[in-house]
Amino acid sequence: MVARKFSAGQKVKDYLNISESTYKRKVKDGTLKPVKLPGSDRFCLKDLLAAYLESQQNGRI
């Protein structure tokens, strides 16, 4: 079994260089798909690759 690494919402915003409003919009439209855990949303780092590439393409990174 392969362990999956997860990151919290704030680290994701920093990683993607996006604002709080963009973060909320991307979660709402399904671009970012968090795993709901008590206390906060978590994201699998592997699943963030597409969002990272989009941010990079749009010149945010």
C-alpha positions as CSV (number, residue, x, y, z in Angstrom):
1,M,0.0,0.0,0.0
2,V,1.3,3.4,-0.9
3,A,1.0,6.2,1.6
4,R,-0.7,9.4,0.3
5,K,0.6,12.7,1.4
6,F,-1.9,15.4,2.2
7,S,-1.7,19.2,2.7
8,A,-4.0,21.7,4.4
9,G,-5.8,24.5,2.6
10,Q,-3.4,27.3,3.6
11,K,-0.4,25.4,2.2
12,V,-2.3,24.7,-1.0
13,K,-3.1,28.4,-1.4
14,D,0.6,29.2,-0.9
15,Y,1.7,26.4,-3.2
16,L,-0.6,27.6,-6.0
17,N,-0.1,31.3,-5.2
18,I,-3.9,31.9,-5.1
19,S,-6.1,34.1,-2.9
20,E,-8.7,33.0,-0.5
21,S,-11.5,33.9,-2.9
22,T,-9.9,32.0,-5.8
23,Y,-9.4,29.0,-3.4
24,K,-13.0,29.0,-2.5
25,R,-14.1,29.4,-6.1
26,K,-11.9,26.5,-7.2
27,V,-13.3,24.2,-4.4
28,K,-16.9,25.2,-5.3
29,D,-16.4,24.6,-9.1
30,G,-14.6,21.3,-8.5
31,T,-11.2,22.3,-9.8
32,L,-9.8,21.6,-6.3
33,K,-11.3,18.5,-4.6
34,P,-10.5,18.4,-0.9
35,V,-10.8,15.4,1.4
36,K,-13.1,16.6,4.2
37,L,-11.6,15.9,7.6
38,P,-12.5,17.3,11.0
39,G,-11.0,20.8,11.4
40,S,-10.0,21.5,7.8
41,D,-10.0,20.4,4.2
42,R,-7.0,18.3,3.1
43,F,-5.7,17.8,-0.4
44,C,-3.7,15.0,-1.8
45,L,-0.5,16.5,-3.2
46,K,-0.6,14.2,-6.2
47,D,-4.0,15.6,-7.1
48,L,-2.7,19.2,-7.1
49,L,-0.5,18.8,-10.1
50,A,-3.2,20.0,-12.6
51,A,-4.1,23.0,-10.5
52,Y,-0.4,23.8,-10.1
53,L,0.1,23.6,-13.9
54,E,-2.9,25.9,-14.5
55,S,-1.5,28.5,-12.0
56,Q,1.9,28.3,-13.7
57,Q,0.3,28.7,-17.2
58,N,-1.7,31.7,-16.0
59,G,1.6,33.3,-14.7
60,R,0.8,33.1,-11.0
61,I,3.8,31.0,-10.2
